[in-house]
Amino acid sequence: MRTAQLTIDPAFAIGPADRRLFGSFVEHLGRCVYGGVFEPGHPTADDHGFRADVLDMTRELGVSVVRYPGGNFVSGYRWEDGVGPVADRPRRLDLAWKTIETNAFGLHEFMTWAEQARVEPMMAVNLGTRGVQEACDLLEYANHPGGTALSDLRRKHGAERPYGVRLWCLGNELDGPWQVGHKTADEYGRLAAETARAMKLIDPSVSLVACGSSGRGMPTFASWEATVLEHTYEHVDYVSAHTYYDPSDGDRASMLASAVDMDHFINEVVATADHVAAKLRQRRKLKISFDEWNVWYQSRLQADLDQRGWVEAPALIEDTYTAVDAVVVGDLLLTLLRHADRVGVACQAQLANVIAPIRTRTGGPAWRQSIFHPFALTARYARGSVLRTEPVGPTYETKRHGEVPVLDSVAVHDEERGELTVFAVNRDSTDLELRLDLRGLPGLSAGSHLTLAAGDDPSATNTEAEPDRVTPRTITPPTVDGGRCTVRLPAISWNVLRFTTRP
């Protein structure tokens, strides 16, 4: 058996594990909203039409913030269509996904759902087909206490108190030619800066996200960020990053190392932002909002899109995730934590049905996909200060990423509770012996070892018929002797090792 070593020391702190790293995303796409979070008439639906089973799973998942209403959808969206009496709301063509939008679910429904789900709302404004005035109108409607036409209209629609939305995205993926209202970096940068200035005049407390590239592979990547940030740096708080990883080519070794690519992506965006800061003589360090990320079988997308037509809420991009996909998602979460000093928000796309941890059948049950579990456990246990780890161990060769480590890891120390959590991924197809040096945290004893292992059945999935086929299992925890312990990580596995100083 191959071995790896890891030293944990509280002196190597990166930063706090911000709860906003455990965000999700609800877009008017496919059955994410209609048939996902919202299904009037469903056996579990409440008076608002919210599916109680999905709400329960959202809370179990540990989601902290939810980005809404898009995504590509927002670049052609008129927010006014989704407020007021539902019977008076217009049906519209959604050009992003070529479907019919009924507008039965809009701002008020989302804010009510977010309150019940106990999540922070993250709103996106349309800078594709609209601009400064429409963004200001939405902010005034949502956040101003009263005494103006738009704030009083909100009150008339039943929301007496302002919603107080703090996080706002200045558009979505406007570097992409597929985007309605696609712009050059200069065009977008100037519009985003003008919008940001105006929005902060209305509500100085808001935090704003400028659109970064829609992917590291875009031909304009880095130059887009540099140009946009030269316009917006002093007015925004975050720059966005989006990435998806596609297992469709069957290259499992490369897929399991996807976090290596995400790590490079974050480093490159940080370097670009810091270059602009130096150029503009800005001392403030801009953070990243990694507000779209996941595993996505994108090669299947076109087949879905070819069947759309102008219909309501068709089943689009409803990927079924394997045990290997769950290990990859768990590893991507480790990368986000490892950059806790510069990544301030992260949103897994999406919450329900559309490349999602939660799947539903319209009129039927909901179930947890394999990727649900690493997210839920990381959100539960990653509390405290993220510690830098430097694994020493074997490597392997991949087609996409070159030579990569077999082991990936991060540690989170909750000093107040006297707890240490080590998250570790074994990317290899054989078991790995991990030797931990915990002498920097004296008095620790082993609490538990949870593992989600794909080695025995990599293609296993959770379905409506078998909703618990892929779930984490408990392994006998290792013993700590003299501040050292040895643990076996199963082949192709994502692991949670818990230690405590308390009996």
C-alpha positions, 0 to 999 in steps of 0.5 A: 500500500502506498503512503502519504504524510500530512502535518496539521498545525494551527499556526498555518491558518488561511482564514475562516471557513466563511458560511457563504462558501456553501451556497447554491443556485436557483435559476429559471431553467428546466425543472429547478423552480417549477417542479423543483422548489415550487410545485403547487398541488404537490402532496407536500406543498404548503400554502405558497406552493413550496415543496416541503420535501425539497425545503427539508433537504435544502436545510439538511444540505446546509445551504447558506446562500442562494443565487437567483434568478440566473444564470443565463435566464437573467440576461433577458429577464424583466423583474417586474413580470414576477411581482404583483398578483400572479393572475396578472403576470405575463407569460414570456418567451425565455430566450436563454433556454427557449421555453415559456416563462409563466412568472408564477414564481418571482421575487416575492415567492423566492424571498419567502422561500429563502426565509423558510429555507433559512438561506441568504438571497443573492440576487442577479440583475439583468445587464444583458438587455437592460441597464442602470435604471432597471437595476436601480428600480429592482434594488429600490423595490427590494430594499428601500423602506418606503415612501417612494413609488417602488418601495410602496409598490412592494408594500402594496404587494404584501411585503411591508418590510424591505427585503434587505438583500445584501449580495447582488450580481451585476449580470451573468456571463456576459463574455459568452457569445451565447448570452442574450446581450453579450458584450465586450469587456469594455462595454460590460465593464463600463456598464457594470461600473455605472450600475454599481455606482448608482446601486450604492447610492441607493443602498451603500450596504450592498456587496456587488459582484462583477462578471468574470469569465464564464470559464477558464477555457474562454479565449478572453480569459484573464484579459476579460477580468483585467479590463472589467476590473479596471472599470469596476475595481473601486466599485465592486466587492467580488469578481465571479468565477464559473467552472464545470467539469465533464466526465463524459470522455471516460477519462476517470483519472483526469476527472478525479483531479478536476480540483487541480484545474479549479485551484489553478483557475482561482490562482490566476483570477487572484493574480489578475485582480491583484495586478489591476489593484497594483496598477490602480494603486488599490490596497483592498484585496478583491475576493472571488465569488465562485458562484457557479461550479459543479460536475456537468455532463455537458456533452448531453446538453445538446440532446436536451436543447433539441427537444425544447420547443416553446413549452413550460419547464421542460426536463433539462440537464437532469444529470444523474451523478455517480459515486465518482462524481461525488468524490470529485464534488467533495474535492472541489469543496476542499479547493474552495476551503483552501482558498478561504482567504480569497474566495468569499462566496461560492454557489454550487449549480444548481439546487434541484433537478438541474445538475443538482444534489436534489432530484424530484419527480413531479407529483412524486418523491424527492431524493438525494443524489450522490453529490448531496452527501459531501456538500452536506457533510462539509457544510456541517463540519467545516467550521472554524479556521481553515488550515494550510496542509502540504501533503507529501505522497505519491503522484500519478499522471493525467492527460488533462492536468499532467502529474497530480498528487494522489492525496488532496486535503484540507483541515479546519480547526474549531478552537472554541469547540476543541475540534479538528476536521481533516477532509481527505481525498484519495484519487487512486484506484487502490487504498492509501495509508495516510500518516497524520502528525497532530502534535501541533494540537496536543490532546486530540483523540479520534472522534470518527471517520466517514468515507464515501468510497467509489472504488468498489462501484464507481458508476453507482448512482442514487435513483428514485428506486434506490435513493440510498445506494451511494451514501457515506459510511462510518469506518472505525476511527484511528487511534491517536498515539503521541500526537500521531495516527495512521488511517487507511483511505479507501480507493477513490474516496472522499473522507471526513476525519474528526478529532476532539480534545473533549471527552 
